[in-house]
Amino acid sequence: MWPGERGAVRLWGGPVLLAGVALGFDAVDRRVPFGLLSTGLLDEVAHLATAALGLLVLACLVDAPRRFYAAALVASVAIDLDHIPLYLGLLPDDGQRPVTHSLATVVVFAGAAVASRRHRAVLAGVVTGLLLHFARDIAEGPPGVRLLWPLRGQAWTASGWWFLAMIIMFTAARLILAAAGVPRTRARLFQRQPPSRPAPGARGCRVNPGGPARDREPEAPDR
């Protein structure tokens, strides 16, 4: 394989593979009867592939640290842990997803990202992962997602065609941006931390390998 062909495979292979995994697992998930282990695993793989594909598009536009993308991938599946109290019978089953599947959760993490400078990249990644998760949940049809809870209890739903269009849009955007190299420079979302300054009084403690320290005063000769 020639170097140019390898570059083409890398350019097309990742996004197309993720798109195929997302659509394939989503299609099987819609046809398999509901089960905590059976459909649950299918659903989470589809969520993870969808989030990874969306993050590939975002990586063409912005310059963010790895912890941002790692947090987004984890959040894109970890939000479904809020179903556990319902499965254990600790909460009444009203036929809807938990209220934590709403923009209220996004607002909480977004506010924490604004307030915390140290963990801003991780919290912003959580916000991105949640939005990508809710986008697919809406496309799964009923029961939908109560996005505007507690302001409104109406669930937002969309058909499977909406999910197909979303995956096609993500894949096309990634391939076009990566092939064209647009934009030339990515926007930096988070400022890098400046290097730590030396402690006061430590400037004159340089060590000269193979010789005496320069900053030390010469010792008095023995009398």
N, C-alpha and C positions, 0 to 999 in steps of 0.2 A: 504494500500500500504506500503510495506516494505521500510526502508531507502535506500537500494540498488536500488530498483526500482525507487524511486524518483530521485536519482542521474542519473539514465539512462535516465529518461524522460527529465530532465534538460539538459543533454548532447546532446540528439538527437532532442528534441522538438524545440528549438529555431532555429537552422540552417535549419531543414527540413521545418518548418513553413515559414521561410523567403524565402526559395527556391520555395516553392509552391506558395506563393504570387507573387514573381517576375515572375515566368513562367506563372501563370494563368492570371495576369493582362496584361502581354506582349502579350499573345495569343489573348485575347479579343481586345486589342488595335490594333492588326494587322487586325482584321476582321470588326471592326466598322468603318463606313465612318468618314472621318476627321471632327472634330468639336472642337471648342476652349474649350468648357466645357466638352464635352463627352470624346473625346480621350485625351484631355489635362489632366484630372484627372487620367485616366487610366495610362497614360504615367508617370506621376509624382510618382504614387504609385509604379510602377515597378522600377523606378529609385531609390526610397528610399529603397525599399527592397533589391535591388541589392547592393547598397552601404553598407547597414547594414550587409549584408552577407560577403562582402569583408572585412569590418572592424573587424568582428568576427575572421577571419583568421589572420588579422594583430595583433589583441590583443593577440594571442598565441605566437607571436614572439617578440613583443616590449612592453615596459612599457611606456605608454604615459598618460598624465593627461586627465581628462574628457573633458576639453575644446577642446582638439585636436579632439576627436571623435564627439563632438557636432558640431564643425565647419565643419567637413567633411560631416556630414549628411545634414546640411543646404546648403552647397555649391553644393551637389549632385543634388539638385532640384532648388536652387536659380539662377543658371546660365541660366535657361530658361527664366528668366526675360528679357534677351536681345532680345527676340522675340516681345516684346510689341511695340517698334517703328515700326516694320514691320507690325504688325496687325493694327496699327493706321494710316498706310499710310504715315508715316514720312520717310520711306526708300523705295527705289524701290525693287520690288519683283523679284529676279533673279532665283527663284526656289531653292535656296541654304539656308543652315542655316547661321546665322550671322557669321561674321569673328571672333567674340569673342569666338565662338566655335572652338578654335584652341589652339595649344601649345604655341602660343604667350601669351595668358592669363595665362597659367600655369607658363611661365617664369617670368612674371611680379610679380605674387604672390610668386614665389620661391625666386626671388631677394629681395622682401620685407621681407621675412622670414629670409634671411641671414643678412640683414641690421638691423632688429629690434630684439633685444634680448628679450625685454619685451613681445612682441606679437608673438614670433616665433612659439609657439605651435599652436596657432589659425591659423596663416597663413599657416603653414605646413599642418594643417587639411584641409584648403581650397584647397590646391594643391592636396591632396589625393582625396577629393570629386570630384574635376573637372576631374581627370583622370578616376575615376570610372564612371562618367557620360558619358564621351566621349566614353568609351569602349562599353557601351550599345548603344549609338547613332550610332556607326559604325555598330553594329549588326542589326540595324533596316532596313538596306538596303538604297536605295536612299531616300533623296539626299546625305546621308553620311555626313562626317565631313572633312572640309578642315584643316587638322591637321598642315600642314607646311606653312600655310599662314603667312606672305606675300611672302615667298620664292617661294612657288608653290601653284597654285590654284586648284590642283587636289583633288577631294573628295575621302576619304577612305570609302569603304563600305564592308560589309560582310553579309552573310545570317543569317537567324534565327538559323541555326544549330550551328553557332559560339556562339551565345548567350546561347544556351542550354548547349554547352560544357563548357562555362565559369561558369555557375551556378553549374553544376555538379562538376567542379573542385574546386570551392570555398567550396561547401558543404562537399565534401570528405576530403579536406585539413583540414577544421575545425574539423570534427569528428575524424580524425586520430590523429591530433596533440593534441586535448583535451583528447582523451582516452589514448594516450601513454604518455602524459606529456612531450612531446619533443618540444622545448628544456627545460632543467631543469631550467635554469634561462633566463629571458627575457632581451633583450638589452634595456637599458634606453636611449630614444631618447633625452630627454630634462632634463637638470640639474634642480634640485629643488632649489628655491631661499633660501639662507641662512637666518636664523632667524635674525630679526632686532636687532642691538646692542643698548644698553641703551645710552641715551644722556649723553654727558660729564657733570660731576658734579652730576649725579643722582645715583652714586654707593653708596653713604653714606646716602641714603634716605629710607632705609628699615624701615618698620613699624613693631614693635613687638606687635602683638595682645595681649591685656590684660596687658600690661606693658609699661613702658616708652621706648622711642627710645634709642637704644644702642649708636648710633654715636653722640648723642648730649652731649655737656659738662654739668656737673652738675651745677645747679644754685648756686650762692653764698647765704649763709644763711643770713636771715634778722638780722640786727643789732638793 
